[in-house]
Amino acid sequence: MPPRAATPQAGGIMNIWEVLLLVALVIGGIYYFRKRE
């Protein structure tokens, strides 16, 4: 999906995806380190 700077909703959607990505990285990191132990 190409980013649409003209639409105000585009920023909100990108922020949501960024948050989901950060959460996924945190959960993945915790699971990875817990699995290593």
C-alpha positions as CSV (number, residue, x, y, z in Angstrom):
1,M,0.0,0.0,0.0
2,P,1.6,3.3,-1.1
3,P,1.6,6.0,1.6
4,R,-0.9,8.8,1.1
5,A,0.3,12.0,2.8
6,A,-2.8,13.9,1.6
7,T,-5.1,11.9,3.8
8,P,-4.9,12.6,7.5
9,Q,-5.8,9.0,8.3
10,A,-2.5,7.8,6.7
11,G,-0.5,9.1,9.6
12,G,-2.7,7.3,12.1
13,I,-2.5,4.1,10.2
14,M,1.3,4.3,10.0
15,N,1.5,5.0,13.7
16,I,-0.6,1.9,14.4
17,W,1.6,-0.3,12.2
18,E,4.7,1.2,13.9
19,V,3.3,0.4,17.3
20,L,2.3,-3.1,16.2
21,L,5.8,-3.6,14.8
22,L,7.5,-2.4,18.0
23,V,5.2,-4.7,20.1
24,A,6.0,-7.7,17.8
25,L,9.8,-7.0,18.2
26,V,9.5,-6.7,22.0
27,I,7.5,-9.9,22.3
28,G,9.8,-11.7,19.8
29,G,12.8,-10.5,21.8
30,I,11.4,-11.7,25.1
31,Y,10.4,-15.0,23.7
32,Y,13.8,-15.4,22.1
33,F,15.8,-14.7,25.2
34,R,13.4,-16.8,27.4
35,K,13.9,-19.7,24.9
36,R,17.7,-19.4,25.1
37,E,17.8,-20.0,28.8
